[in-house]
């Protein structure tokens, strides 16, 4: 007697970096057909678990490519797939074409209007304040005169924070925001951002080490009930105090989860959500930093801790009963080796961390984003690209030094 097998619903992942790769591996290992559309810098394109990839050619806008792929000339194998947007650009695309996409695909989360609003960092702080969540003080800026009007009432150091992070990072080499130490620096840097045509606000800087940052992860179903709860903490970032995280640790923090639930209930949110807080030692309050309505860069840590949220969300969207996971491994670390070494060097220069202190902090089981023996190609391609980048930098420096020596030598 032949046993009847049910074909699993496919997943199409749009864009992303380490977060996309973690989702690909999690669902791919369970036999879910995985499709991925992203630019060449997404190393998940090289995973053995991708059934098919749709590489976005260099110079082609992502949104245009996805419109053709999914709406103008939709591929047959993608119909009825679950869409997982893994970047803010991908979220924008799904929101802009929600009605059309719903005719052929399963969209992750229903409150797409809320997601659109949460891409606006200033709106996020406003709704958080309405919900009774503590936030950093901020000042709205629309033009140069606004900066002049507030520059002497801002407490320094302060932050020039973009309204839309992904647009800002594209113009400012991946930076999340610009730190300013005084009124003149605020005026100068604000002018640069305004000239780039970007919206921003001035944010109060919350003092203290990066270890005061913590995050809450959840998914709210259509009844606004959470499918899981997960919290973690950051240990280091690079650049220190304003860059991307280089060292994370799983750590259950009920206060963080409680505040996250309070905010999501207030805005009637459904879908995938990650929110970041920082403890302000001046008043002891946890203050909201930002919200991301998607899988984030630390997804592999969540997965390796035993909280397979990609699987849970997939089960829910596929109409299955999602796994109920009440606990996950505590004090598991996610390490970004190269960037964390730079973080250590910066902290050492500031007198805040010794070499032996750094080594001691690494005396744990480490999770890494890319290297996996069972799926080696994403890591191998990344190493190749990193070495190529380092080589080009060294060559450029050597050419500059050689050129400088020749210019200094009249007999050359």
BALOBA-1460 file (C-alpha; in Angstrom, 3 decimals):
// residues 412
<rec num="1" residu="x" x="0.000" y="0.000" z="0.000"/>
<rec num="2" residu="x" x="1.432" y="3.359" z="-1.060"/>
<rec num="3" residu="x" x="1.371" y="6.043" z="1.572"/>
<rec num="4" residu="x" x="-0.056" y="9.313" z="0.311"/>
<rec num="5" residu="x" x="2.220" y="12.298" z="0.872"/>
<rec num="6" residu="x" x="1.087" y="15.903" z="1.010"/>
<rec num="7" residu="x" x="3.159" y="18.424" z="-0.867"/>
<rec num="8" residu="x" x="4.399" y="21.183" z="1.408"/>
<rec num="9" residu="x" x="3.562" y="24.797" z="0.656"/>
<rec num="10" residu="x" x="6.521" y="26.727" z="-0.726"/>
<rec num="11" residu="x" x="8.096" y="29.818" z="0.826"/>
<rec num="12" residu="x" x="9.448" y="32.771" z="-1.148"/>
<rec num="13" residu="x" x="11.933" y="34.914" z="0.736"/>
<rec num="14" residu="x" x="12.457" y="38.469" z="-0.478"/>
<rec num="15" residu="x" x="15.882" y="39.988" z="0.207"/>
<rec num="16" residu="x" x="17.699" y="39.834" z="3.536"/>
<rec num="17" residu="x" x="21.142" y="38.871" z="4.770"/>
<rec num="18" residu="x" x="21.932" y="36.605" z="7.739"/>
<rec num="19" residu="x" x="18.238" y="36.586" z="8.660"/>
<rec num="20" residu="x" x="17.277" y="35.166" z="5.250"/>
<rec num="21" residu="x" x="19.958" y="32.471" z="5.456"/>
<rec num="22" residu="x" x="18.754" y="31.318" z="8.871"/>
<rec num="23" residu="x" x="15.144" y="31.057" z="7.657"/>
<rec num="24" residu="x" x="16.267" y="29.192" z="4.517"/>
<rec num="25" residu="x" x="18.148" y="26.614" z="6.591"/>
<rec num="26" residu="x" x="15.444" y="26.234" z="9.233"/>
<rec num="27" residu="x" x="12.608" y="25.569" z="6.798"/>
<rec num="28" residu="x" x="14.736" y="23.862" z="4.133"/>
<rec num="29" residu="x" x="15.870" y="21.190" z="6.592"/>
<rec num="30" residu="x" x="12.187" y="20.377" z="7.164"/>
<rec num="31" residu="x" x="11.560" y="19.779" z="3.471"/>
<rec num="32" residu="x" x="9.811" y="23.071" z="2.758"/>
<rec num="33" residu="x" x="10.428" y="24.185" z="-0.865"/>
<rec num="34" residu="x" x="12.449" y="27.396" z="-0.575"/>
<rec num="35" residu="x" x="12.638" y="30.116" z="-3.217"/>
<rec num="36" residu="x" x="14.700" y="33.249" z="-2.762"/>
<rec num="37" residu="x" x="14.928" y="36.531" z="-4.643"/>
<rec num="38" residu="x" x="17.722" y="38.899" z="-3.648"/>
<rec num="39" residu="x" x="20.784" y="40.805" z="-4.928"/>
<rec num="40" residu="x" x="24.168" y="39.067" z="-5.170"/>
<rec num="41" residu="x" x="25.284" y="40.227" z="-1.699"/>
<rec num="42" residu="x" x="22.697" y="37.916" z="-0.106"/>
<rec num="43" residu="x" x="24.749" y="34.783" z="0.648"/>
<rec num="44" residu="x" x="21.616" y="32.713" z="1.254"/>
<rec num="45" residu="x" x="21.439" y="32.477" z="-2.561"/>
<rec num="46" residu="x" x="24.197" y="29.851" z="-2.312"/>
<rec num="47" residu="x" x="22.475" y="27.645" z="0.258"/>
<rec num="48" residu="x" x="21.853" y="24.029" z="-0.703"/>
<rec num="49" residu="x" x="18.303" y="24.447" z="0.655"/>
<rec num="50" residu="x" x="17.221" y="26.938" z="-2.002"/>
<rec num="51" residu="x" x="15.156" y="25.040" z="-4.556"/>
<rec num="52" residu="x" x="15.417" y="27.992" z="-6.923"/>
<rec num="53" residu="x" x="16.817" y="31.508" z="-6.731"/>
<rec num="54" residu="x" x="15.907" y="34.671" z="-8.577"/>
<rec num="55" residu="x" x="19.014" y="36.838" z="-8.617"/>
<rec num="56" residu="x" x="18.316" y="40.551" z="-8.944"/>
<rec num="57" residu="x" x="20.848" y="41.909" z="-11.462"/>
<rec num="58" residu="x" x="23.089" y="44.753" z="-10.381"/>
<rec num="59" residu="x" x="21.531" y="48.120" z="-11.150"/>
<rec num="60" residu="x" x="17.979" y="46.777" z="-11.346"/>
<rec num="61" residu="x" x="15.703" y="48.220" z="-8.598"/>
<rec num="62" residu="x" x="14.458" y="45.498" z="-6.285"/>
<rec num="63" residu="x" x="10.874" y="46.713" z="-6.373"/>
<rec num="64" residu="x" x="10.756" y="46.670" z="-10.179"/>
<rec num="65" residu="x" x="12.210" y="43.174" z="-10.341"/>
<rec num="66" residu="x" x="9.731" y="41.784" z="-7.806"/>
<rec num="67" residu="x" x="6.808" y="43.437" z="-9.587"/>
<rec num="68" residu="x" x="7.711" y="41.629" z="-12.799"/>
<rec num="69" residu="x" x="8.500" y="38.334" z="-11.052"/>
<rec num="70" residu="x" x="5.371" y="38.171" z="-8.904"/>
<rec num="71" residu="x" x="2.743" y="40.288" z="-10.649"/>
<rec num="72" residu="x" x="3.483" y="40.893" z="-14.317"/>
<rec num="73" residu="x" x="4.763" y="37.430" z="-15.207"/>
<rec num="74" residu="x" x="4.342" y="35.263" z="-12.085"/>
<rec num="75" residu="x" x="6.233" y="31.985" z="-12.044"/>
<rec num="76" residu="x" x="3.920" y="28.988" z="-11.747"/>
<rec num="77" residu="x" x="5.960" y="27.369" z="-8.966"/>
<rec num="78" residu="x" x="5.590" y="30.466" z="-6.784"/>
<rec num="79" residu="x" x="1.790" y="30.652" z="-6.797"/>
<rec num="80" residu="x" x="0.250" y="30.176" z="-3.343"/>
<rec num="81" residu="x" x="3.692" y="30.439" z="-1.739"/>
<rec num="82" residu="x" x="4.107" y="32.156" z="1.625"/>
<rec num="83" residu="x" x="5.978" y="35.440" z="1.235"/>
<rec num="84" residu="x" x="8.583" y="36.325" z="3.849"/>
<rec num="85" residu="x" x="9.933" y="39.883" z="3.369"/>
<rec num="86" residu="x" x="13.339" y="39.986" z="5.096"/>
<rec num="87" residu="x" x="14.208" y="43.658" z="4.604"/>
<rec num="88" residu="x" x="12.433" y="46.993" z="4.906"/>
<rec num="89" residu="x" x="12.469" y="47.363" z="1.105"/>
<rec num="90" residu="x" x="10.711" y="44.025" z="0.800"/>
<rec num="91" residu="x" x="8.113" y="45.098" z="3.374"/>
<rec num="92" residu="x" x="7.498" y="48.270" z="1.368"/>
<rec num="93" residu="x" x="6.932" y="46.200" z="-1.775"/>
<rec num="94" residu="x" x="4.443" y="43.865" z="-0.089"/>
<rec num="95" residu="x" x="2.540" y="46.782" z="1.455"/>
<rec num="96" residu="x" x="2.383" y="48.690" z="-1.843"/>
<rec num="97" residu="x" x="0.938" y="45.694" z="-3.708"/>
<rec num="98" residu="x" x="-0.990" y="43.936" z="-0.951"/>
<rec num="99" residu="x" x="-4.297" y="43.526" z="-2.800"/>
<rec num="100" residu="x" x="-2.655" y="42.122" z="-5.946"/>
<rec num="101" residu="x" x="-0.303" y="39.825" z="-4.070"/>
<rec num="102" residu="x" x="-3.089" y="38.350" z="-1.923"/>
<rec num="103" residu="x" x="-4.671" y="36.928" z="-5.071"/>
<rec num="104" residu="x" x="-1.737" y="34.573" z="-5.643"/>
<rec num="105" residu="x" x="0.299" y="34.342" z="-2.420"/>
<rec num="106" residu="x" x="-0.010" y="34.027" z="1.358"/>
<rec num="107" residu="x" x="1.181" y="37.196" z="3.071"/>
<rec num="108" residu="x" x="2.883" y="37.105" z="6.453"/>
<rec num="109" residu="x" x="0.768" y="39.183" z="8.843"/>
<rec num="110" residu="x" x="-2.417" y="41.086" z="8.189"/>
<rec num="111" residu="x" x="-1.770" y="44.505" z="9.730"/>
<rec num="112" residu="x" x="0.252" y="45.752" z="6.778"/>
<rec num="113" residu="x" x="-0.877" y="49.324" z="7.449"/>
<rec num="114" residu="x" x="0.691" y="49.063" z="10.893"/>
<rec num="115" residu="x" x="3.887" y="47.787" z="9.304"/>
<rec num="116" residu="x" x="3.974" y="50.766" z="6.955"/>
<rec num="117" residu="x" x="3.626" y="53.087" z="9.929"/>
<rec num="118" residu="x" x="6.315" y="51.247" z="11.906"/>
<rec num="119" residu="x" x="8.829" y="51.851" z="9.120"/>
<rec num="120" residu="x" x="8.520" y="55.490" z="10.218"/>
<rec num="121" residu="x" x="10.731" y="55.677" z="13.337"/>
<rec num="122" residu="x" x="9.176" y="58.950" z="14.470"/>
<rec num="123" residu="x" x="5.644" y="57.535" z="14.250"/>
<rec num="124" residu="x" x="6.844" y="54.496" z="16.212"/>
<rec num="125" residu="x" x="7.953" y="56.676" z="19.115"/>
<rec num="126" residu="x" x="4.681" y="58.611" z="19.074"/>
<rec num="127" residu="x" x="2.454" y="55.517" z="19.274"/>
<rec num="128" residu="x" x="4.717" y="54.030" z="21.946"/>
<rec num="129" residu="x" x="4.272" y="57.146" z="24.058"/>
<rec num="130" residu="x" x="0.489" y="56.927" z="23.577"/>
<rec num="131" residu="x" x="0.657" y="53.324" z="24.818"/>
<rec num="132" residu="x" x="2.458" y="54.424" z="27.985"/>
<rec num="133" residu="x" x="5.873" y="53.105" z="26.907"/>
<rec num="134" residu="x" x="8.918" y="55.190" z="27.849"/>
<rec num="135" residu="x" x="10.796" y="56.668" z="24.874"/>
<rec num="136" residu="x" x="13.838" y="58.900" z="24.321"/>
<rec num="137" residu="x" x="13.029" y="62.579" z="23.898"/>
<rec num="138" residu="x" x="12.938" y="63.615" z="20.225"/>
<rec num="139" residu="x" x="12.560" y="66.717" z="18.085"/>
<rec num="140" residu="x" x="10.894" y="66.783" z="14.675"/>
<rec num="141" residu="x" x="12.881" y="68.277" z="11.793"/>
<rec num="142" residu="x" x="11.522" y="69.263" z="8.382"/>
<rec num="143" residu="x" x="13.967" y="71.960" z="7.269"/>
<rec num="144" residu="x" x="17.230" y="73.672" z="8.173"/>
<rec num="145" residu="x" x="15.457" y="76.358" z="10.213"/>
<rec num="146" residu="x" x="14.015" y="73.655" z="12.491"/>
<rec num="147" residu="x" x="17.562" y="72.572" z="13.357"/>
<rec num="148" residu="x" x="18.572" y="76.159" z="14.115"/>
<rec num="149" residu="x" x="15.497" y="76.640" z="16.315"/>
<rec num="150" residu="x" x="16.167" y="73.578" z="18.491"/>
<rec num="151" residu="x" x="19.973" y="73.261" z="18.430"/>
<rec num="152" residu="x" x="20.406" y="75.063" z="21.754"/>
<rec num="153" residu="x" x="17.667" y="73.159" z="23.602"/>
<rec num="154" residu="x" x="18.964" y="69.723" z="22.627"/>
<rec num="155" residu="x" x="21.038" y="67.956" z="25.289"/>
<rec num="156" residu="x" x="24.349" y="66.621" z="23.954"/>
<rec num="157" residu="x" x="25.517" y="64.146" z="22.889"/>
<rec num="158" residu="x" x="22.493" y="63.597" z="20.650"/>
<rec num="159" residu="x" x="21.552" y="61.504" z="17.627"/>
<rec num="160" residu="x" x="20.447" y="62.360" z="14.112"/>
<rec num="161" residu="x" x="18.093" y="59.444" z="13.559"/>
<rec num="162" residu="x" x="16.513" y="58.700" z="10.172"/>
<rec num="163" residu="x" x="12.762" y="58.321" z="9.816"/>
<rec num="164" residu="x" x="13.346" y="55.431" z="7.382"/>
<rec num="165" residu="x" x="16.457" y="53.455" z="8.316"/>
<rec num="166" residu="x" x="16.953" y="51.553" z="5.044"/>
<rec num="167" residu="x" x="16.987" y="54.753" z="2.969"/>
<rec num="168" residu="x" x="19.472" y="56.359" z="5.341"/>
<rec num="169" residu="x" x="21.812" y="53.350" z="5.408"/>
<rec num="170" residu="x" x="21.922" y="53.307" z="1.608"/>
<rec num="171" residu="x" x="23.161" y="56.910" z="1.562"/>
<rec num="172" residu="x" x="25.438" y="56.803" z="4.625"/>
<rec num="173" residu="x" x="27.407" y="53.589" z="4.147"/>
<rec num="174" residu="x" x="25.266" y="51.372" z="6.366"/>
<rec num="175" residu="x" x="25.222" y="53.715" z="9.390"/>
<rec num="176" residu="x" x="22.070" y="53.571" z="11.508"/>
<rec num="177" residu="x" x="22.331" y="57.194" z="12.635"/>
<rec num="178" residu="x" x="24.803" y="60.032" z="13.156"/>
<rec num="179" residu="x" x="26.072" y="60.962" z="16.613"/>
<rec num="180" residu="x" x="26.617" y="64.643" z="17.382"/>
<rec num="181" residu="x" x="28.541" y="66.109" z="20.323"/>
<rec num="182" residu="x" x="27.564" y="69.783" z="20.149"/>
<rec num="183" residu="x" x="25.325" y="72.342" z="18.437"/>
<rec num="184" residu="x" x="27.739" y="73.102" z="15.593"/>
<rec num="185" residu="x" x="28.204" y="69.427" z="14.784"/>
<rec num="186" residu="x" x="24.421" y="68.993" z="14.810"/>
<rec num="187" residu="x" x="24.039" y="71.855" z="12.344"/>
<rec num="188" residu="x" x="26.761" y="70.512" z="10.030"/>
<rec num="189" residu="x" x="25.591" y="66.889" z="9.982"/>
<rec num="190" residu="x" x="21.912" y="67.823" z="9.763"/>
<rec num="191" residu="x" x="22.747" y="69.853" z="6.642"/>
<rec num="192" residu="x" x="24.359" y="66.765" z="5.076"/>
<rec num="193" residu="x" x="21.252" y="64.679" z="5.734"/>
<rec num="194" residu="x" x="18.885" y="67.378" z="4.458"/>
<rec num="195" residu="x" x="20.998" y="67.791" z="1.302"/>
<rec num="196" residu="x" x="20.701" y="64.025" z="0.763"/>
<rec num="197" residu="x" x="16.924" y="64.452" z="0.702"/>
<rec num="198" residu="x" x="16.331" y="62.251" z="3.768"/>
<rec num="199" residu="x" x="13.829" y="62.692" z="6.572"/>
<rec num="200" residu="x" x="15.148" y="62.556" z="10.126"/>
<rec num="201" residu="x" x="14.577" y="63.594" z="13.723"/>
<rec num="202" residu="x" x="16.885" y="64.610" z="16.556"/>
<rec num="203" residu="x" x="16.913" y="62.002" z="19.293"/>
<rec num="204" residu="x" x="18.045" y="62.126" z="22.879"/>
<rec num="205" residu="x" x="21.056" y="59.882" z="23.400"/>
<rec num="206" residu="x" x="20.538" y="57.327" z="26.170"/>
<rec num="207" residu="x" x="23.897" y="56.965" z="27.925"/>
<rec num="208" residu="x" x="25.397" y="53.705" z="29.065"/>
<rec num="209" residu="x" x="27.059" y="50.627" z="27.560"/>
<rec num="210" residu="x" x="25.597" y="48.574" z="24.730"/>
<rec num="211" residu="x" x="24.902" y="45.759" z="27.208"/>
<rec num="212" residu="x" x="21.840" y="47.768" z="28.317"/>
<rec num="213" residu="x" x="20.160" y="46.987" z="24.965"/>
<rec num="214" residu="x" x="17.631" y="44.175" z="24.851"/>
<rec num="215" residu="x" x="15.057" y="42.862" z="22.371"/>
<rec num="216" residu="x" x="11.656" y="41.159" z="22.368"/>
<rec num="217" residu="x" x="10.490" y="38.796" z="19.587"/>
<rec num="218" residu="x" x="6.928" y="37.586" z="19.001"/>
<rec num="219" residu="x" x="4.237" y="36.824" z="16.424"/>
<rec num="220" residu="x" x="0.635" y="37.922" z="16.927"/>
<rec num="221" residu="x" x="-2.030" y="35.846" z="15.181"/>
<rec num="222" residu="x" x="-5.278" y="37.300" z="13.810"/>
<rec num="223" residu="x" x="-6.799" y="37.203" z="17.286"/>
<rec num="224" residu="x" x="-3.777" y="39.239" z="18.483"/>
<rec num="225" residu="x" x="-2.566" y="36.313" z="20.560"/>
<rec num="226" residu="x" x="1.203" y="35.700" z="20.774"/>
<rec num="227" residu="x" x="2.507" y="32.441" z="19.295"/>
<rec num="228" residu="x" x="5.771" y="32.709" z="21.249"/>
<rec num="229" residu="x" x="7.852" y="34.983" z="23.473"/>
<rec num="230" residu="x" x="11.618" y="35.441" z="23.190"/>
<rec num="231" residu="x" x="14.030" y="38.003" z="24.616"/>
<rec num="232" residu="x" x="17.769" y="38.517" z="24.280"/>
<rec num="233" residu="x" x="20.411" y="41.078" z="25.172"/>
<rec num="234" residu="x" x="23.264" y="42.712" z="23.292"/>
<rec num="235" residu="x" x="26.767" y="42.601" z="24.761"/>
<rec num="236" residu="x" x="28.750" y="44.595" z="22.180"/>
<rec num="237" residu="x" x="28.273" y="46.676" z="19.040"/>
<rec num="238" residu="x" x="30.605" y="48.147" z="16.466"/>
<rec num="239" residu="x" x="31.097" y="51.026" z="16.253"/>
<rec num="240" residu="x" x="30.564" y="51.133" z="20.015"/>
<rec num="241" residu="x" x="27.269" y="52.742" z="21.074"/>
<rec num="242" residu="x" x="25.888" y="53.253" z="17.585"/>
<rec num="243" residu="x" x="26.747" y="50.383" z="15.234"/>
<rec num="244" residu="x" x="25.410" y="46.919" z="14.519"/>
<rec num="245" residu="x" x="25.497" y="44.254" z="17.232"/>
<rec num="246" residu="x" x="28.571" y="42.010" z="17.263"/>
<rec num="247" residu="x" x="27.804" y="39.861" z="20.309"/>
<rec num="248" residu="x" x="24.329" y="38.788" z="21.524"/>
<rec num="249" residu="x" x="23.157" y="36.535" z="24.353"/>
<rec num="250" residu="x" x="19.826" y="34.826" z="25.010"/>
<rec num="251" residu="x" x="18.369" y="36.013" z="28.296"/>
<rec num="252" residu="x" x="14.721" y="35.886" z="29.371"/>
<rec num="253" residu="x" x="13.572" y="39.320" z="30.536"/>
<rec num="254" residu="x" x="9.883" y="39.348" z="31.535"/>
<rec num="255" residu="x" x="9.714" y="43.145" z="31.835"/>
<rec num="256" residu="x" x="10.795" y="43.514" z="28.196"/>
<rec num="257" residu="x" x="8.171" y="40.988" z="27.046"/>
<rec num="258" residu="x" x="5.477" y="42.721" z="29.094"/>
<rec num="259" residu="x" x="6.235" y="46.125" z="27.549"/>
<rec num="260" residu="x" x="6.343" y="44.597" z="24.068"/>
<rec num="261" residu="x" x="2.933" y="43.007" z="24.530"/>
<rec num="262" residu="x" x="1.502" y="46.248" z="25.883"/>
<rec num="263" residu="x" x="2.598" y="48.174" z="22.796"/>
<rec num="264" residu="x" x="1.433" y="45.563" z="20.277"/>
<rec num="265" residu="x" x="-1.983" y="45.302" z="21.912"/>
<rec num="266" residu="x" x="-2.277" y="49.091" z="21.782"/>
<rec num="267" residu="x" x="-1.703" y="49.260" z="18.017"/>
<rec num="268" residu="x" x="-3.709" y="46.048" z="17.312"/>
<rec num="269" residu="x" x="-0.729" y="44.529" z="15.566"/>
<rec num="270" residu="x" x="-0.746" y="41.127" z="13.878"/>
<rec num="271" residu="x" x="2.271" y="39.407" z="12.388"/>
<rec num="272" residu="x" x="6.004" y="39.143" z="13.000"/>
<rec num="273" residu="x" x="7.617" y="41.667" z="15.318"/>
<rec num="274" residu="x" x="10.941" y="42.471" z="16.984"/>
<rec num="275" residu="x" x="11.376" y="45.480" z="19.223"/>
<rec num="276" residu="x" x="14.498" y="46.898" z="20.848"/>
<rec num="277" residu="x" x="14.735" y="48.685" z="24.197"/>
<rec num="278" residu="x" x="17.540" y="50.273" z="26.176"/>
<rec num="279" residu="x" x="17.655" y="50.608" z="29.957"/>
<rec num="280" residu="x" x="18.182" y="54.242" z="30.935"/>
<rec num="281" residu="x" x="20.264" y="54.219" z="34.119"/>
<rec num="282" residu="x" x="19.249" y="57.795" z="34.877"/>
<rec num="283" residu="x" x="15.670" y="56.791" z="35.716"/>
<rec num="284" residu="x" x="15.796" y="52.982" z="35.505"/>
<rec num="285" residu="x" x="13.235" y="52.903" z="32.683"/>
<rec num="286" residu="x" x="13.342" y="50.650" z="29.615"/>
<rec num="287" residu="x" x="12.958" y="52.955" z="26.613"/>
<rec num="288" residu="x" x="11.883" y="51.903" z="23.149"/>
<rec num="289" residu="x" x="14.542" y="52.288" z="20.464"/>
<rec num="290" residu="x" x="12.891" y="50.801" z="17.375"/>
<rec num="291" residu="x" x="10.569" y="48.125" z="15.988"/>
<rec num="292" residu="x" x="11.218" y="45.771" z="13.061"/>
<rec num="293" residu="x" x="8.243" y="43.857" z="11.660"/>
<rec num="294" residu="x" x="10.327" y="41.036" z="10.133"/>
<rec num="295" residu="x" x="13.013" y="38.456" z="10.867"/>
<rec num="296" residu="x" x="16.157" y="40.285" z="12.013"/>
<rec num="297" residu="x" x="19.927" y="39.769" z="11.869"/>
<rec num="298" residu="x" x="20.041" y="37.715" z="15.089"/>
<rec num="299" residu="x" x="17.552" y="35.150" z="13.751"/>
<rec num="300" residu="x" x="20.146" y="32.347" z="13.876"/>
<rec num="301" residu="x" x="20.539" y="32.832" z="17.636"/>
<rec num="302" residu="x" x="16.785" y="32.490" z="18.108"/>
<rec num="303" residu="x" x="16.761" y="29.336" z="15.976"/>
<rec num="304" residu="x" x="19.749" y="27.697" z="17.672"/>
<rec num="305" residu="x" x="18.323" y="28.391" z="21.125"/>
<rec num="306" residu="x" x="15.458" y="26.007" z="20.399"/>
<rec num="307" residu="x" x="12.906" y="28.694" z="19.522"/>
<rec num="308" residu="x" x="12.361" y="27.896" z="15.831"/>
<rec num="309" residu="x" x="10.175" y="30.893" z="15.084"/>
<rec num="310" residu="x" x="10.444" y="30.487" z="11.298"/>
<rec num="311" residu="x" x="8.836" y="27.045" z="11.646"/>
<rec num="312" residu="x" x="6.169" y="28.345" z="14.032"/>
<rec num="313" residu="x" x="5.197" y="31.188" z="11.698"/>
<rec num="314" residu="x" x="5.236" y="28.858" z="8.681"/>
<rec num="315" residu="x" x="2.948" y="26.372" z="10.445"/>
<rec num="316" residu="x" x="0.511" y="29.118" z="11.376"/>
<rec num="317" residu="x" x="0.367" y="30.618" z="7.869"/>
<rec num="318" residu="x" x="0.001" y="27.148" z="6.342"/>
<rec num="319" residu="x" x="-3.066" y="26.454" z="8.465"/>
<rec num="320" residu="x" x="-1.332" y="23.993" z="10.769"/>
<rec num="321" residu="x" x="-1.336" y="24.049" z="14.559"/>
<rec num="322" residu="x" x="1.930" y="25.819" z="15.459"/>
<rec num="323" residu="x" x="4.389" y="24.195" z="17.831"/>
<rec num="324" residu="x" x="4.058" y="25.497" z="21.370"/>
<rec num="325" residu="x" x="7.509" y="26.295" z="22.761"/>
<rec num="326" residu="x" x="7.522" y="27.599" z="26.317"/>
<rec num="327" residu="x" x="11.285" y="27.755" z="26.952"/>
<rec num="328" residu="x" x="14.572" y="28.147" z="25.119"/>
<rec num="329" residu="x" x="18.273" y="27.830" z="25.940"/>
<rec num="330" residu="x" x="19.539" y="30.640" z="28.138"/>
<rec num="331" residu="x" x="22.972" y="32.328" z="27.882"/>
<rec num="332" residu="x" x="23.610" y="31.156" z="24.320"/>
<rec num="333" residu="x" x="25.792" y="33.611" z="22.387"/>
<rec num="334" residu="x" x="25.756" y="34.814" z="18.777"/>
<rec num="335" residu="x" x="29.191" y="36.066" z="17.703"/>
<rec num="336" residu="x" x="30.172" y="38.135" z="14.648"/>
<rec num="337" residu="x" x="33.955" y="37.473" z="14.868"/>
<rec num="338" residu="x" x="35.454" y="40.126" z="12.590"/>
<rec num="339" residu="x" x="33.224" y="42.985" z="13.731"/>
<rec num="340" residu="x" x="33.478" y="41.959" z="17.385"/>
<rec num="341" residu="x" x="37.273" y="42.137" z="17.163"/>
<rec num="342" residu="x" x="36.916" y="45.735" z="15.967"/>
<rec num="343" residu="x" x="34.506" y="46.378" z="18.859"/>
<rec num="344" residu="x" x="37.085" y="44.991" z="21.288"/>
<rec num="345" residu="x" x="39.823" y="47.238" z="19.844"/>
<rec num="346" residu="x" x="37.615" y="50.293" z="20.208"/>
<rec num="347" residu="x" x="36.649" y="49.390" z="23.771"/>
<rec num="348" residu="x" x="40.324" y="48.747" z="24.584"/>
<rec num="349" residu="x" x="41.263" y="52.220" z="23.320"/>
<rec num="350" residu="x" x="38.578" y="53.641" z="25.606"/>
<rec num="351" residu="x" x="39.981" y="51.684" z="28.552"/>
<rec num="352" residu="x" x="36.768" y="49.676" z="28.939"/>
<rec num="353" residu="x" x="37.925" y="46.172" z="27.954"/>
<rec num="354" residu="x" x="41.250" y="44.355" z="28.127"/>
<rec num="355" residu="x" x="42.389" y="41.638" z="25.738"/>
<rec num="356" residu="x" x="42.018" y="38.984" z="28.439"/>
<rec num="357" residu="x" x="38.639" y="40.413" z="29.359"/>
<rec num="358" residu="x" x="37.546" y="40.037" z="25.752"/>
<rec num="359" residu="x" x="38.819" y="36.440" z="25.584"/>
<rec num="360" residu="x" x="37.043" y="35.629" z="28.850"/>
<rec num="361" residu="x" x="33.784" y="36.993" z="27.455"/>
<rec num="362" residu="x" x="34.095" y="34.521" z="24.568"/>
<rec num="363" residu="x" x="34.339" y="31.477" z="26.853"/>
<rec num="364" residu="x" x="30.896" y="30.236" z="25.867"/>
<rec num="365" residu="x" x="29.350" y="28.119" z="23.168"/>
<rec num="366" residu="x" x="29.185" y="30.385" z="20.128"/>
<rec num="367" residu="x" x="26.557" y="30.556" z="17.401"/>
<rec num="368" residu="x" x="27.711" y="32.072" z="14.096"/>
<rec num="369" residu="x" x="25.568" y="33.227" z="11.209"/>
<rec num="370" residu="x" x="27.224" y="31.764" z="8.140"/>
<rec num="371" residu="x" x="29.474" y="28.772" z="8.835"/>
<rec num="372" residu="x" x="27.684" y="25.409" z="8.788"/>
<rec num="373" residu="x" x="29.346" y="22.147" z="7.729"/>
<rec num="374" residu="x" x="26.050" y="20.831" z="6.381"/>
<rec num="375" residu="x" x="25.621" y="23.948" z="4.200"/>
<rec num="376" residu="x" x="29.114" y="25.373" z="3.547"/>
<rec num="377" residu="x" x="28.720" y="27.423" z="0.363"/>
<rec num="378" residu="x" x="27.234" y="30.646" z="1.833"/>
<rec num="379" residu="x" x="30.203" y="30.888" z="4.207"/>
<rec num="380" residu="x" x="32.751" y="29.956" z="1.506"/>
<rec num="381" residu="x" x="31.433" y="32.612" z="-0.890"/>
<rec num="382" residu="x" x="31.367" y="35.202" z="1.892"/>
<rec num="383" residu="x" x="35.002" y="34.442" z="2.807"/>
<rec num="384" residu="x" x="35.994" y="34.757" z="-0.850"/>
<rec num="385" residu="x" x="34.269" y="38.141" z="-1.115"/>
<rec num="386" residu="x" x="35.744" y="39.364" z="2.187"/>
<rec num="387" residu="x" x="39.270" y="38.403" z="1.085"/>
<rec num="388" residu="x" x="38.729" y="40.069" z="-2.269"/>
<rec num="389" residu="x" x="37.579" y="43.250" z="-0.517"/>
<rec num="390" residu="x" x="40.565" y="43.223" z="1.852"/>
<rec num="391" residu="x" x="42.920" y="42.607" z="-1.085"/>
<rec num="392" residu="x" x="41.480" y="45.511" z="-3.073"/>
<rec num="393" residu="x" x="41.822" y="47.811" z="-0.046"/>
<rec num="394" residu="x" x="45.447" y="46.801" z="0.477"/>
<rec num="395" residu="x" x="46.213" y="47.247" z="-3.218"/>
<rec num="396" residu="x" x="44.615" y="50.673" z="-3.252"/>
<rec num="397" residu="x" x="46.639" y="51.675" z="-0.204"/>
<rec num="398" residu="x" x="49.849" y="50.370" z="-1.778"/>
<rec num="399" residu="x" x="49.166" y="52.353" z="-4.963"/>
<rec num="400" residu="x" x="48.528" y="55.480" z="-2.921"/>
<rec num="401" residu="x" x="51.767" y="55.009" z="-0.970"/>
<rec num="402" residu="x" x="53.749" y="54.345" z="-4.147"/>
<rec num="403" residu="x" x="52.232" y="57.347" z="-5.843"/>
<rec num="404" residu="x" x="52.942" y="59.490" z="-2.787"/>
<rec num="405" residu="x" x="56.623" y="58.424" z="-2.714"/>
<rec num="406" residu="x" x="57.051" y="59.190" z="-6.383"/>
<rec num="407" residu="x" x="55.496" y="62.588" z="-5.964"/>
<rec num="408" residu="x" x="57.852" y="63.333" z="-3.083"/>
<rec num="409" residu="x" x="60.939" y="62.236" z="-5.063"/>
<rec num="410" residu="x" x="61.819" y="64.740" z="-7.830"/>
<rec num="411" residu="x" x="64.083" y="62.158" z="-9.511"/>
<rec num="412" residu="x" x="61.342" y="59.528" z="-9.728"/>
